[in-house]
Amino acid sequence: MTTVGILGGGQLARMLALAGAPLGLRFLVLDSAADACAGQFAPLLRANYTDVDALSEFAQRVDVATFDFENVPAQSARWLADRVPVFPNPRALAVAQDRLAEKSLFVELGIPVPQFADIVTRADLDAAIARIGTPCILKTRRLGYDGKGQFRIKPGLGSRDSGLGHAKATVDSAWAALGSQAGTVGLILEAFVPFDREVSVVAVRGRDGQFRAWPLTENWHVDGILSASLAPALVPAEIAEAAIAHARAVAQALDYVGVFALELFLVDGKLFANEMAPRVHNSGHWTIEGAETSQFENHLRAVLGLPLGSTHMRGHACMLNWVGELPDARAVLADPCGHWHDYGKSPRPGRKVGHATLRADTVAELAGGLRAVGNALGRDDQVAPVLARACLGRA
Ligand code: AMP
């Protein structure tokens, strides 16, 4: 009997456990929350990620360890890796946890990125804004997610400071909001990319180095949180191929094992890498019903050293995230190719509580299903950008 240990017990761990059941796998989830939703399907070890006694028990009870949460302290990951196989490896985790380290790696690999600068002091911020210009975004290097820990600096309209070409008041606000974190989680300033589209590569690399990617996915965010994903992204084949080549290069450079996502901006036909997530990813949830092998199953296969399944997809798929509270499932279940996922969480503003995936053989059918679901749920706004793209067809 093989037991997979998962650090973090949210919906990703829950979907990993569900995907692992047919493979005969057992799971152990470590999370500090008593109501961690993966605990409904797997034994839950309740502790902090830095609790050495708990990590020690965890290491004794599992055959391999992986993550549902990328911000597990890298030190805990290294401690575990001395006792049990850990995938992805702690170095890959550490790079992906740090926006500066991951952007530096992208640059090393020749992957285009928005201009960026490491920010330690207020003077660094002024100098970086003078170089990069506005609009730009000040972000925490570590521990930010779903748009948290970010401050957008718009071009100045009011009084300008000496020659920097931006409103001092805006920069003062940015520094007031995030400056205190410069010495702890660190800060990075990035040029704002006026993107046409946001896309992601969800890919998997096995212990033997075999690499597979699912078709490129287009994503829409609301308030920094993923709202909808469409696969395959309706972009020219050479753009999808270039994005996947970037993901392959990153995976090789980090000797990465498991599933990860590389998020990119598309602007005027050019790709810029934003960030990578060292885990199964929200923009890959459609693979559960839309692909030959889901991201969750392939992640388990990868970390266990099993052969990887095909990432081929059938037709087209759209995933809609349910944030805050669940709508009525019946509108989705009324579509014969509609699939419902309830994460078993209590409702809370900004919390991901479930998702739905619609699948269809053609873009037109998918658009029809989306329109019906959007109408029935009063969520026309959520489906509108996907419909606009789907109705335009292939770019
Ligand atoms: P992140 O946490 O970096 O994924 O940022 C959350 C969202 O903010 C992204 O999905 C984008 O919609 C937006 N965003 C982040 N960085 C940039 C950027 N440099 N230029 C434009 N939009 C950005």
Boltz pocket constraint, residues with backbone or C-beta under 6 A from the ligand:
constraints:
  - pocket:
      binder: B
      contacts: [[A, 114], [A, 137], [A, 144], [A, 145], [A, 146], [A, 147], [A, 148], [A, 190], [A, 191], [A, 192], [A, 193], [A, 194], [A, 195], [A, 198], [A, 221], [A, 224], [A, 263], [A, 274], [A, 275]]
      max_distance: 6.0
